[in-house]
Amino acid sequence: MPDSHSPANSSAASPSRDLGPLAPFEHRIFRMLWGTWLIANLCMWMNDVASAWLMTTLTSKPIWVALVQTAATLPVFLIGLPSGALADILDRKRFLVFTQVWVAVVGSVLAVAVFSGLMTPPLLLLLIFFNGIGLALRWPVFSAIVPELVPRHQLPAALALNGVSMNASRILGPLVAGTIIAALGSAWVFVLNAVLSVVAAVAITRWKREHKPDPLGRERLTGAMRVGLQYVAQSYHLKGVLARVAIFFFHSTALMALLPLVARDVKGGAAGTFTVLLAAMGAGAVASTFALPRLRQGFSRDRLVMVGACTQAVTMGVMAFNTNIWLGVLTMAVCGASWITTANSLNVAAQISLPNWVRARGMSMYQMAIMGSSALGAAVWGQIATWSSVPAALAVSAASAAAVMAFVCWRWPDRGVIEDPTPAGPLPLPKVNAPPESGHVLVTIEYQIDPANAAAFRALMEESRRSRLRQGALAWDLLSDINDPGRFVEVIEDASWPDHLRRFDRTSVADAALRDRKLAYHVGESPPVVRRAVRESTVRSP
């Protein structure tokens, strides 16, 4: 449930429908949680910088250095969907606090390992992996929370400000980490991360969010994961977004994974060079955030994504052969601007198409696409750099990025129309004498239509199939009567009676409009006949 102070439920909030880039800061809860997100991102970037640089002191092999990125991002791919399901069915506030405590504990263990002299490349990768688990748990729940904090029309600006948080931390994190590493050593970066993570956890506890349990009971984890997968699988729009996200981050991670080695090749390259290049990328991203509202109004999503991907590819090509620090700083700033333009466009496209009940699961798959492709990309480009050279790996990645993104945008174009996920409102629940305690529930809906409209009706029922499965139905079928060409029976199967009732709560405005379109084909004197039954298992004699 939204916080009692949330503007998402306030009719007085933003009467002018302000679309300015800073408008979400008008809301106190957003400001507070944005600050905690800044701290969390600051810790992430400090940890990445310290870990990457620490690895270069333990070994000089490119594959080990690139695997730091893989170890950090792989957990999101492996446990992203379970964490998204948990964020949808548990108290999101408590879950978010837990993730911060987890990161604090891992940071403490990292510091102890370095202080004691026990750190080795395999142990460092293992601890980075455990830190990535905290990241995997944190991102879906935070992504699901943001739409609760601001009105829908301010969501793009709120997500862009989250990008500012990410990229401001990209500037501050490396600067702070580089200063601490130079003065005290990597271990103290991990100590600071642990302390800041505890501070963020305490700040989150101040959020007065009321968690109201589902009256139908908590969904089972496996069922919640299945429904999340079905929702994305039945959405043309979301599948297209995930494809673009995976392609972009698979290629762009080449520069991030190999940047410590690129920094070493710059004249006078040292830990400070790596820090400056990362900070320049963050500065470019932050600066470009203020141009995003105008860009979104002037260009389609695919146009922004294509321009961003091509610009990113050009910057990778330049960095592949650059040895000048000032050209590197300028190039990384442009890289940051193109990165946030692409990432924000795709993030907004995913968020606005997800209803709240499945938002964390949908965004967990969005993050899985990012981290899975980043982890794979880091390993692939790191291995290519080991076989050939760092410049060769970056050059190949740059050429491939532009070509593959262009192919996907051509083959899987953005239709420009997104189904409205807004809840349709409370619907009357079916009345039964004794709700079944177990067994699959089968619902049949009998339509009588003009046989001349059969082809159009079948095409419309394909939309109905996708709609029912997105809501969580276990299976769907359409039967046609052999003797009566105008009689069709829609069959929906739910895993249980509570799951059947949940579909009523999940009906969106788009689903309601689809129902009206189906009813328009019905020519019977009375409404379509709806029947409900429970599947009973039969015992066969041996």
ROLUMFI-968549 format. One record per residue (C-alpha): residue number from 1; x, y, z; residue in one letter. Coordinates in Angstrom, 1 decimal. Example, Ala and Ser with C-alpha at 12.3 -4.5 7.8 and 13.67 -1.06 7.14 Angstrom:
BEGIN
SITE    n      xx      yy      zz  res
SITE    1    12.3    -4.5     7.8    A
SITE    2    13.7    -1.1     7.1    S
This chain:
BEGIN
SITE    n      xx      yy      zz  res
SITE    1     0.0     0.0     0.0    M
SITE    2     1.2     3.5    -0.6    P
SITE    3     2.4     5.6     2.3    D
SITE    4    -0.3     7.7     3.9    S
SITE    5     1.6    10.7     2.7    H
SITE    6     2.1     9.4    -0.8    S
SITE    7     1.0    11.8    -3.6    P
SITE    8     0.1     8.8    -5.7    A
SITE    9    -3.3     8.8    -3.9    N
SITE   10    -3.7    12.5    -3.3    S
SITE   11    -6.1    14.3    -5.5    S
SITE   12    -4.4    17.6    -4.6    A
SITE   13    -0.9    16.5    -5.7    A
SITE   14     0.5    18.4    -8.6    S
SITE   15    -2.7    19.9   -10.0    P
SITE   16    -0.7    21.5   -12.8    S
SITE   17     0.7    18.0   -13.7    R
SITE   18     4.2    19.4   -13.5    D
SITE   19     6.6    17.4   -15.7    L
SITE   20     9.7    19.2   -14.7    G
SITE   21    12.8    17.1   -14.0    P
SITE   22    12.8    18.0   -10.2    L
SITE   23     9.1    17.8    -9.6    A
SITE   24     9.2    14.5    -7.6    P
SITE   25    11.3    16.2    -5.0    F
SITE   26     8.1    18.0    -3.9    E
SITE   27     7.2    14.8    -2.1    H
SITE   28     8.8    14.2     1.3    R
SITE   29     8.9    10.4     1.2    I
SITE   30    10.4    10.4    -2.2    F
SITE   31    13.1    12.8    -1.0    R
SITE   32    13.9    10.6     2.0    M
SITE   33    14.0     7.3     0.0    L
SITE   34    16.0     9.0    -2.8    W
SITE   35    18.6     9.9    -0.2    G
SITE   36    18.8     6.3     1.0    T
SITE   37    19.1     5.1    -2.7    W
SITE   38    22.0     7.6    -3.2    L
SITE   39    23.8     6.1    -0.2    I
SITE   40    23.1     2.5    -1.5    A
SITE   41    24.5     3.4    -4.9    N
SITE   42    27.5     5.2    -3.3    L
SITE   43    28.3     2.1    -1.5    C
SITE   44    27.9     0.0    -4.6    M
SITE   45    30.3     2.2    -6.7    W
SITE   46    32.9     2.4    -3.9    M
SITE   47    32.8    -1.3    -3.5    N
SITE   48    33.2    -1.8    -7.3    D
SITE   49    36.1     0.5    -7.5    V
SITE   50    37.9    -0.9    -4.5    A
SITE   51    37.2    -4.5    -5.6    S
SITE   52    38.4    -3.9    -9.2    A
SITE   53    41.5    -2.1    -8.1    W
SITE   54    42.2    -4.6    -5.4    L
SITE   55    42.0    -7.4    -8.0    M
SITE   56    44.6    -5.6   -10.1    T
SITE   57    47.0    -5.7    -7.1    T
SITE   58    46.4    -9.5    -6.7    L
SITE   59    46.8   -10.5   -10.4    T
SITE   60    47.4    -8.9   -13.8    S
SITE   61    45.4   -11.3   -15.9    K
SITE   62    42.6    -9.6   -17.8    P
SITE   63    40.1   -12.4   -17.2    I
SITE   64    40.4   -12.1   -13.4    W
SITE   65    39.8    -8.4   -13.6    V
SITE   66    36.8    -8.8   -15.9    A
SITE   67    35.3   -11.5   -13.6    L
SITE   68    35.0    -8.8   -10.9    V
SITE   69    32.1    -7.4   -12.9    Q
SITE   70    30.7   -10.8   -13.5    T
SITE   71    30.8   -11.7    -9.8    A
SITE   72    29.1    -8.5    -8.9    A
SITE   73    26.2    -8.8   -11.4    T
SITE   74    25.6   -12.5   -11.7    L
SITE   75    23.5   -12.8    -8.5    P
SITE   76    20.9   -10.5   -10.0    V
SITE   77    20.5   -12.9   -12.9    F
SITE   78    20.4   -16.0   -10.7    L
SITE   79    18.1   -14.9    -7.9    I
SITE   80    16.4   -11.9    -9.5    G
SITE   81    13.0   -13.5   -10.0    L
SITE   82    12.7   -15.0    -6.5    P
SITE   83    13.7   -11.7    -5.0    S
SITE   84    11.1    -9.9    -7.1    G
SITE   85     8.4   -12.4    -6.1    A
SITE   86     9.3   -11.9    -2.4    L
SITE   87     9.2    -8.1    -2.9    A
SITE   88     5.6    -8.4    -4.2    D
SITE   89     4.3   -10.7    -1.5    I
SITE   90     6.2    -9.5     1.6    L
SITE   91     6.4    -6.2     3.5    D
SITE   92     8.5    -4.1     1.1    R
SITE   93     9.8    -1.8     3.8    K
SITE   94    11.2    -4.6     6.0    R
SITE   95    12.6    -6.4     3.0    F
SITE   96    14.5    -3.2     1.9    L
SITE   97    15.9    -2.9     5.4    V
SITE   98    17.1    -6.5     5.3    F
SITE   99    19.0    -5.9     2.1    T
SITE  100    20.9    -3.0     3.6    Q
SITE  101    21.9    -5.1     6.6    V
SITE  102    23.1    -7.9     4.3    W
SITE  103    25.4    -5.5     2.4    V
SITE  104    26.8    -4.1     5.7    A
SITE  105    27.7    -7.6     6.9    V
SITE  106    29.4    -8.5     3.6    V
SITE  107    31.3    -5.2     3.7    G
SITE  108    32.6    -6.1     7.1    S
SITE  109    33.8    -9.5     6.0    V
SITE  110    35.6    -8.0     3.1    L
SITE  111    37.4    -5.5     5.3    A
SITE  112    38.4    -8.3     7.8    V
SITE  113    39.8   -10.4     4.9    A
SITE  114    41.9    -7.6     3.6    V
SITE  115    43.1    -6.5     7.1    F
SITE  116    44.1   -10.1     7.9    S
SITE  117    46.0   -10.6     4.7    G
SITE  118    43.9   -13.6     3.7    L
SITE  119    42.5   -12.0     0.5    M
SITE  120    43.1   -14.0    -2.8    T
SITE  121    41.5   -13.6    -6.2    P
SITE  122    39.0   -16.5    -5.7    P
SITE  123    38.0   -15.3    -2.2    L
SITE  124    37.6   -11.7    -3.5    L
SITE  125    35.3   -13.0    -6.3    L
SITE  126    33.3   -15.0    -3.8    L
SITE  127    32.7   -12.0    -1.4    L
SITE  128    31.9    -9.8    -4.4    I
SITE  129    29.3   -12.4    -5.4    F
SITE  130    27.8   -12.3    -1.9    F
SITE  131    27.7    -8.5    -2.0    N
SITE  132    25.9    -8.9    -5.3    G
SITE  133    23.2   -10.9    -3.6    I
SITE  134    22.3    -7.9    -1.6    G
SITE  135    22.1    -5.9    -4.8    L
SITE  136    19.9    -8.6    -6.3    A
SITE  137    17.5    -8.4    -3.4    L
SITE  138    17.5    -4.6    -3.2    R
SITE  139    16.8    -3.5    -6.8    W
SITE  140    13.4    -5.2    -7.4    P
SITE  141    11.9    -3.9    -4.2    V
SITE  142    13.1    -0.4    -4.7    F
SITE  143    11.9    -0.3    -8.3    S
SITE  144     8.5    -1.4    -7.1    A
SITE  145     8.4     1.2    -4.4    I
SITE  146     9.1     4.3    -6.6    V
SITE  147     5.6     4.3    -8.4    P
SITE  148     4.0     4.4    -4.9    E
SITE  149     5.8     7.7    -4.1    L
SITE  150     4.9    10.0    -7.0    V
SITE  151     1.9    10.5    -9.3    P
SITE  152     2.0     8.4   -12.6    R
SITE  153     2.7    11.5   -14.7    H
SITE  154     5.9    12.2   -12.7    Q
SITE  155     7.2     8.7   -12.9    L
SITE  156     9.6     9.4   -15.8    P
SITE  157    11.1    12.3   -13.9    A
SITE  158    11.3    10.1   -10.7    A
SITE  159    13.1     7.4   -12.6    L
SITE  160    15.4     9.9   -14.2    A
SITE  161    16.3    11.3   -10.7    L
SITE  162    17.1     7.7    -9.6    N
SITE  163    19.5     7.8   -12.6    G
SITE  164    20.9    11.0   -11.2    V
SITE  165    21.4     9.2    -7.8    S
SITE  166    23.1     6.3    -9.6    M
SITE  167    25.4     8.6   -11.6    N
SITE  168    26.1    11.2    -8.8    A
SITE  169    27.3     8.2    -6.8    S
SITE  170    29.3     7.2    -9.9    R
SITE  171    31.1    10.5    -9.4    I
SITE  172    31.4    10.6    -5.6    L
SITE  173    31.9     6.9    -5.1    G
SITE  174    35.1     6.5    -7.2    P
SITE  175    36.4     9.9    -5.9    L
SITE  176    35.9     8.8    -2.3    V
SITE  177    37.1     5.3    -2.9    A
SITE  178    40.2     6.5    -4.8    G
SITE  179    41.1     8.9    -2.0    T
SITE  180    40.7     6.3     0.7    I
SITE  181    42.6     3.6    -1.3    I
SITE  182    45.5     6.0    -1.9    A
SITE  183    45.6     7.2     1.7    A
SITE  184    44.6     4.1     3.8    L
SITE  185    44.0     1.1     1.5    G
SITE  186    41.0    -0.8     0.1    S
SITE  187    40.0    -2.3     3.4    A
SITE  188    38.8     1.1     4.7    W
SITE  189    36.5     1.5     1.7    V
SITE  190    34.7    -1.7     2.7    F
SITE  191    34.5    -0.4     6.3    V
SITE  192    32.9     2.8     5.1    L
SITE  193    30.4     0.8     3.0    N
SITE  194    29.3    -1.2     6.0    A
SITE  195    28.7     2.0     8.1    V
SITE  196    26.8     3.8     5.3    L
SITE  197    24.6     0.7     4.7    S
SITE  198    23.6     0.7     8.4    V
SITE  199    22.8     4.4     8.1    V
SITE  200    20.6     3.8     5.1    A
SITE  201    18.8     0.9     6.9    A
SITE  202    18.0     3.2     9.9    V
SITE  203    16.7     5.9     7.5    A
SITE  204    14.4     3.4     5.8    I
SITE  205    12.8     2.5     9.2    T
SITE  206    11.5     6.1     9.4    R
SITE  207     9.2     5.5     6.4    W
SITE  208     5.7     5.1     7.8    K
SITE  209     4.5     2.6     5.3    R
SITE  210     1.6     0.4     6.3    E
SITE  211     1.7    -3.1     5.0    H
SITE  212    -1.7    -4.7     4.5    K
SITE  213    -1.7    -8.5     4.0    P
SITE  214    -3.7    -9.9     1.1    D
SITE  215    -7.1   -11.0     2.5    P
SITE  216    -6.8   -14.0     0.2    L
SITE  217    -3.6   -15.0     1.9    G
SITE  218     0.1   -14.8     0.8    R
SITE  219     0.9   -16.2    -2.6    E
SITE  220     3.3   -19.2    -2.7    R
SITE  221     6.7   -18.2    -3.9    L
SITE  222     6.7   -20.7    -6.7    T
SITE  223     3.3   -19.6    -7.9    G
SITE  224     4.3   -16.0    -7.7    A
SITE  225     7.4   -16.6    -9.8    M
SITE  226     5.3   -18.5   -12.4    R
SITE  227     2.8   -15.6   -12.6    V
SITE  228     5.6   -13.1   -13.0    G
SITE  229     7.2   -15.1   -15.9    L
SITE  230     3.8   -15.5   -17.5    Q
SITE  231     3.1   -11.8   -17.3    Y
SITE  232     6.2   -10.9   -19.2    V
SITE  233     5.9   -13.8   -21.6    A
SITE  234     2.5   -12.6   -22.7    Q
SITE  235     3.5    -9.0   -23.2    S
SITE  236     4.9    -8.0   -26.6    Y
SITE  237     5.9    -4.6   -25.2    H
SITE  238     7.9    -6.0   -22.2    L
SITE  239     9.6    -8.7   -24.3    K
SITE  240    10.8    -6.0   -26.7    G
SITE  241    12.1    -3.9   -23.8    V
SITE  242    14.0    -6.8   -22.3    L
SITE  243    15.6    -7.7   -25.6    A
SITE  244    16.9    -4.1   -26.0    R
SITE  245    18.1    -4.0   -22.4    V
SITE  246    20.0    -7.2   -22.8    A
SITE  247    21.7    -6.2   -26.1    I
SITE  248    22.7    -2.7   -24.8    F
SITE  249    24.2    -3.9   -21.5    F
SITE  250    25.9    -7.0   -23.0    F
SITE  251    27.9    -4.7   -25.2    H
SITE  252    28.3    -1.6   -23.0    S
SITE  253    29.7    -3.6   -20.1    T
SITE  254    32.8    -4.3   -22.1    A
SITE  255    34.0    -0.7   -21.4    L
SITE  256    33.1    -1.0   -17.7    M
SITE  257    34.7    -4.4   -17.2    A
SITE  258    37.9    -3.4   -18.9    L
SITE  259    38.1     0.2   -17.7    L
SITE  260    40.8    -0.5   -15.0    P
SITE  261    43.1    -1.9   -17.8    L
SITE  262    42.2     1.0   -20.1    V
SITE  263    43.1     3.4   -17.3    A
SITE  264    46.5     1.7   -17.0    R
SITE  265    47.3     2.4   -20.7    D
SITE  266    46.6     6.1   -20.3    V
SITE  267    49.8     8.1   -19.9    K
SITE  268    50.5     8.2   -16.2    G
SITE  269    47.7     5.8   -15.5    G
SITE  270    47.1     4.9   -11.9    A
SITE  271    44.2     4.4    -9.4    A
SITE  272    43.4     8.1    -9.8    G
SITE  273    43.0     7.8   -13.6    T
SITE  274    40.5     5.0   -13.2    F
SITE  275    38.6     7.2   -10.7    T
SITE  276    38.6    10.2   -12.9    V
SITE  277    37.3     8.3   -15.9    L
SITE  278    34.4     6.8   -13.9    L
SITE  279    33.6    10.2   -12.4    A
SITE  280    33.6    11.8   -15.9    A
SITE  281    31.0     9.1   -17.0    M
SITE  282    28.9     9.9   -14.0    G
SITE  283    29.1    13.7   -14.6    A
SITE  284    28.0    13.2   -18.2    G
SITE  285    25.0    11.1   -17.1    A
SITE  286    23.9    13.6   -14.4    V
SITE  287    24.2    16.6   -16.8    A
SITE  288    22.1    14.8   -19.5    S
SITE  289    19.3    14.0   -17.0    T
SITE  290    17.9    17.6   -17.3    F
SITE  291    17.5    17.2   -21.1    A
SITE  292    15.6    13.9   -20.9    L
SITE  293    12.1    15.4   -20.6    P
SITE  294    12.5    17.3   -23.8    R
SITE  295    14.1    14.4   -25.5    L
SITE  296    11.2    12.1   -24.5    R
SITE  297     8.7    14.6   -26.0    Q
SITE  298    10.6    15.0   -29.2    G
SITE  299    11.7    11.4   -30.0    F
SITE  300    10.2     8.0   -29.9    S
SITE  301    11.5     5.3   -27.6    R
SITE  302    13.2     3.4   -30.3    D
SITE  303    14.8     6.5   -31.7    R
SITE  304    16.3     7.4   -28.3    L
SITE  305    17.5     3.9   -27.8    V
SITE  306    19.1     3.6   -31.2    M
SITE  307    20.9     7.0   -30.9    V
SITE  308    22.0     6.1   -27.4    G
SITE  309    23.4     2.7   -28.4    A
SITE  310    25.2     4.1   -31.4    C
SITE  311    26.7     6.9   -29.3    T
SITE  312    27.8     4.4   -26.7    Q
SITE  313    29.5     2.3   -29.4    A
SITE  314    31.4     5.3   -30.7    V
SITE  315    32.7     6.1   -27.2    T
SITE  316    33.9     2.5   -26.8    M
SITE  317    35.7     2.8   -30.1    G
SITE  318    37.4     5.9   -29.0    V
SITE  319    38.4     4.6   -25.6    M
SITE  320    39.8     1.4   -27.3    A
SITE  321    42.8     3.3   -28.7    F
SITE  322    42.9     6.5   -26.6    N
SITE  323    46.0     7.3   -24.4    T
SITE  324    45.2    10.9   -23.5    N
SITE  325    43.5    11.6   -20.2    I
SITE  326    41.6    14.7   -21.4    W
SITE  327    40.2    13.0   -24.4    L
SITE  328    39.3    10.1   -22.2    G
SITE  329    37.4    12.3   -19.8    V
SITE  330    35.4    14.0   -22.6    L
SITE  331    34.7    10.6   -24.2    T
SITE  332    33.5     9.1   -20.9    M
SITE  333    31.2    12.1   -20.2    A
SITE  334    29.5    11.5   -23.6    V
SITE  335    29.4     7.8   -22.7    C
SITE  336    27.6     8.6   -19.5    G
SITE  337    25.1    10.8   -21.3    A
SITE  338    24.3     8.1   -23.9    S
SITE  339    24.1     5.4   -21.2    W
SITE  340    21.5     7.2   -19.0    I
SITE  341    19.4     8.2   -22.1    T
SITE  342    19.2     4.6   -23.2    T
SITE  343    18.7     3.1   -19.8    A
SITE  344    16.1     5.7   -18.7    N
SITE  345    14.1     5.3   -21.9    S
SITE  346    13.9     1.5   -21.4    L
SITE  347    13.3     1.8   -17.6    N
SITE  348    10.3     4.1   -18.1    V
SITE  349     9.0     1.8   -20.9    A
SITE  350     9.0    -1.1   -18.5    A
SITE  351     7.6     0.7   -15.5    Q
SITE  352     4.6     2.2   -17.1    I
SITE  353     3.4    -1.1   -18.5    S
SITE  354     3.5    -3.0   -15.2    L
SITE  355     0.6    -3.0   -12.6    P
SITE  356     1.6    -2.7    -9.0    N
SITE  357     0.7    -6.3    -8.1    W
SITE  358     3.4    -7.7   -10.3    V
SITE  359     5.7    -4.7   -10.6    R
SITE  360     8.6    -6.1    -8.5    A
SITE  361     8.6    -9.3   -10.4    R
SITE  362     8.5    -7.5   -13.7    G
SITE  363    11.3    -5.2   -12.7    M
SITE  364    13.3    -8.1   -11.3    S
SITE  365    13.3    -9.6   -14.8    M
SITE  366    14.3    -6.2   -16.1    Y
SITE  367    17.3    -6.2   -13.7    Q
SITE  368    18.0    -9.9   -14.6    M
SITE  369    18.3    -8.9   -18.2    A
SITE  370    20.7    -6.1   -17.3    I
SITE  371    22.8    -8.1   -14.9    M
SITE  372    22.7   -11.4   -16.8    G
SITE  373    23.8    -9.7   -20.0    S
SITE  374    26.4    -7.6   -18.1    S
SITE  375    27.8   -10.7   -16.4    A
SITE  376    28.0   -12.6   -19.7    L
SITE  377    29.3    -9.6   -21.5    G
SITE  378    32.1    -9.0   -19.0    A
SITE  379    33.2   -12.6   -19.2    A
SITE  380    33.0   -12.7   -23.0    V
SITE  381    34.8    -9.4   -23.6    W
SITE  382    37.4   -10.2   -20.9    G
SITE  383    38.2   -13.5   -22.6    Q
SITE  384    38.4   -11.8   -26.0    I
SITE  385    40.8    -9.3   -24.4    A
SITE  386    42.9   -12.1   -23.0    T
SITE  387    43.1   -13.9   -26.4    W
SITE  388    43.8   -10.7   -28.3    S
SITE  389    44.0    -7.3   -26.6    S
SITE  390    41.9    -4.8   -24.7    V
SITE  391    41.6    -2.4   -27.7    P
SITE  392    40.5    -5.3   -30.0    A
SITE  393    37.8    -6.4   -27.5    A
SITE  394    36.4    -2.9   -27.2    L
SITE  395    36.5    -2.3   -31.0    A
SITE  396    34.6    -5.6   -31.7    V
SITE  397    32.1    -4.8   -29.0    S
SITE  398    31.5    -1.3   -30.4    A
SITE  399    30.8    -2.5   -33.9    A
SITE  400    28.6    -5.3   -32.7    S
SITE  401    26.5    -3.1   -30.4    A
SITE  402    25.3    -0.7   -33.2    A
SITE  403    24.6    -3.5   -35.7    A
SITE  404    22.7    -5.8   -33.3    V
SITE  405    20.6    -3.0   -31.8    M
SITE  406    19.6    -1.7   -35.3    A
SITE  407    18.6    -5.3   -36.2    F
SITE  408    16.3    -5.7   -33.2    V
SITE  409    14.7    -2.3   -33.6    C
SITE  410    13.9    -3.2   -37.2    W
SITE  411    12.8    -6.8   -36.5    R
SITE  412    10.9    -6.0   -33.3    W
SITE  413     9.6    -2.5   -33.7    P
SITE  414     8.0    -0.4   -30.9    D
SITE  415     4.2    -0.3   -31.6    R
SITE  416     3.9     2.9   -29.7    G
SITE  417     0.8     1.6   -27.8    V
SITE  418     0.9     0.3   -24.3    I
SITE  419    -2.0    -1.4   -22.6    E
SITE  420    -3.3     0.6   -19.6    D
SITE  421    -2.3    -1.4   -16.5    P
SITE  422    -4.5     0.8   -14.2    T
SITE  423    -6.8    -1.4   -12.0    P
SITE  424   -10.3    -1.5   -13.3    A
SITE  425   -11.7    -1.2    -9.8    G
SITE  426   -13.4    -3.7    -7.5    P
SITE  427   -15.4    -6.3    -9.4    L
SITE  428   -18.2    -8.5    -8.0    P
SITE  429   -16.8   -11.8    -6.8    L
SITE  430   -18.5   -15.1    -7.6    P
SITE  431   -20.9   -16.4    -5.0    K
SITE  432   -20.6   -20.0    -4.0    V
SITE  433   -22.1   -22.0    -1.2    N
SITE  434   -18.8   -23.7    -0.1    A
SITE  435   -15.5   -22.4    -1.6    P
SITE  436   -13.4   -25.4    -2.6    P
SITE  437   -10.4   -25.9    -0.3    E
SITE  438    -8.2   -27.6    -2.9    S
SITE  439    -8.1   -28.5    -6.5    G
SITE  440    -7.8   -26.6    -9.8    H
SITE  441   -10.7   -24.3   -10.7    V
SITE  442   -12.0   -24.5   -14.2    L
SITE  443   -14.1   -21.6   -15.6    V
SITE  444   -16.1   -21.9   -18.8    T
SITE  445   -17.7   -19.0   -20.6    I
SITE  446   -20.1   -19.8   -23.4    E
SITE  447   -20.4   -17.3   -26.3    Y
SITE  448   -23.0   -17.4   -29.1    Q
SITE  449   -21.8   -15.3   -32.1    I
SITE  450   -22.7   -14.8   -35.7    D
SITE  451   -20.7   -17.5   -37.6    P
SITE  452   -19.8   -14.8   -40.2    A
SITE  453   -17.7   -13.1   -37.4    N
SITE  454   -16.0   -16.3   -36.3    A
SITE  455   -12.5   -15.4   -37.7    A
SITE  456   -12.5   -11.9   -36.1    A
SITE  457   -13.8   -13.5   -32.8    F
SITE  458   -11.0   -16.1   -32.8    R
SITE  459    -8.4   -13.3   -33.3    A
SITE  460    -9.9   -11.3   -30.4    L
SITE  461    -9.9   -14.4   -28.2    M
SITE  462    -6.1   -14.7   -28.8    E
SITE  463    -5.9   -11.4   -27.0    E
SITE  464    -8.1   -12.9   -24.3    S
SITE  465    -5.7   -15.8   -23.9    R
SITE  466    -2.8   -13.4   -23.3    R
SITE  467    -4.9   -11.3   -20.8    S
SITE  468    -6.0   -14.4   -18.8    R
SITE  469    -2.4   -15.7   -18.6    L
SITE  470    -1.0   -12.3   -17.6    R
SITE  471    -3.5   -12.3   -14.7    Q
SITE  472    -2.2   -15.6   -13.5    G
SITE  473    -4.4   -18.3   -15.0    A
SITE  474    -2.7   -21.7   -15.2    L
SITE  475    -4.0   -22.6   -18.7    A
SITE  476    -6.4   -21.3   -21.3    W
SITE  477    -8.3   -23.0   -24.2    D
SITE  478   -11.0   -22.0   -26.7    L
SITE  479   -13.5   -24.7   -27.8    L
SITE  480   -15.8   -24.5   -30.8    S
SITE  481   -18.9   -26.6   -31.1    D
SITE  482   -18.8   -29.1   -34.0    I
SITE  483   -22.6   -28.9   -34.6    N
SITE  484   -23.1   -25.2   -33.9    D
SITE  485   -20.5   -23.0   -35.7    P
SITE  486   -21.5   -20.0   -33.7    G
SITE  487   -21.0   -21.5   -30.2    R
SITE  488   -17.6   -21.0   -28.6    F
SITE  489   -16.5   -21.9   -25.1    V
SITE  490   -13.6   -20.1   -23.4    E
SITE  491   -11.9   -22.3   -20.7    V
SITE  492    -9.7   -20.8   -18.0    I
SITE  493    -7.9   -23.0   -15.4    E
SITE  494    -6.7   -21.5   -12.1    D
SITE  495    -4.4   -23.3    -9.7    A
SITE  496    -6.8   -22.8    -6.7    S
SITE  497    -9.9   -20.9    -5.6    W
SITE  498    -7.8   -18.0    -4.0    P
SITE  499    -5.8   -17.8    -7.3    D
SITE  500    -9.1   -17.6    -9.2    H
SITE  501   -10.3   -14.7    -6.9    L
SITE  502    -7.0   -12.9    -7.3    R
SITE  503    -7.6   -12.5   -11.0    R
SITE  504   -10.6   -10.3   -10.2    F
SITE  505    -8.3    -7.9    -8.3    D
SITE  506    -5.8    -8.0   -11.2    R
SITE  507    -8.2    -6.9   -13.9    T
SITE  508    -6.9    -3.7   -15.5    S
SITE  509    -8.6    -1.0   -17.5    V
SITE  510    -7.3    -2.7   -20.7    A
SITE  511    -8.7    -6.1   -19.6    D
SITE  512   -12.1    -4.5   -18.9    A
SITE  513   -12.1    -2.9   -22.4    A
SITE  514   -11.2    -6.3   -23.9    L
SITE  515   -14.1    -7.9   -22.0    R
SITE  516   -16.5    -5.3   -23.6    D
SITE  517   -15.1    -6.1   -27.0    R
SITE  518   -15.8    -9.8   -26.5    K
SITE  519   -19.3    -9.2   -25.3    L
SITE  520   -20.0    -7.1   -28.4    A
SITE  521   -19.7   -10.3   -30.5    Y
SITE  522   -22.2   -12.2   -28.3    H
SITE  523   -25.7   -12.4   -30.0    V
SITE  524   -27.5   -14.5   -27.5    G
SITE  525   -30.7   -13.3   -25.7    E
SITE  526   -29.0   -13.6   -22.3    S
SITE  527   -25.4   -12.9   -21.3    P
SITE  528   -22.7   -15.6   -21.9    P
SITE  529   -23.2   -18.5   -19.5    V
SITE  530   -20.4   -18.7   -16.9    V
SITE  531   -19.8   -22.0   -15.0    R
SITE  532   -17.2   -22.9   -12.4    R
SITE  533   -16.0   -26.4   -11.5    A
SITE  534   -13.2   -28.1    -9.5    V
SITE  535   -10.9   -30.6   -11.2    R
SITE  536   -11.1   -33.8    -9.2    E
SITE  537    -8.4   -36.4    -9.5    S
SITE  538    -9.7   -39.9   -10.5    T
SITE  539    -8.4   -43.1    -8.9    V
SITE  540    -7.9   -45.8   -11.5    R
SITE  541    -8.1   -49.5   -10.4    S
SITE  542    -4.9   -51.5   -11.0    P
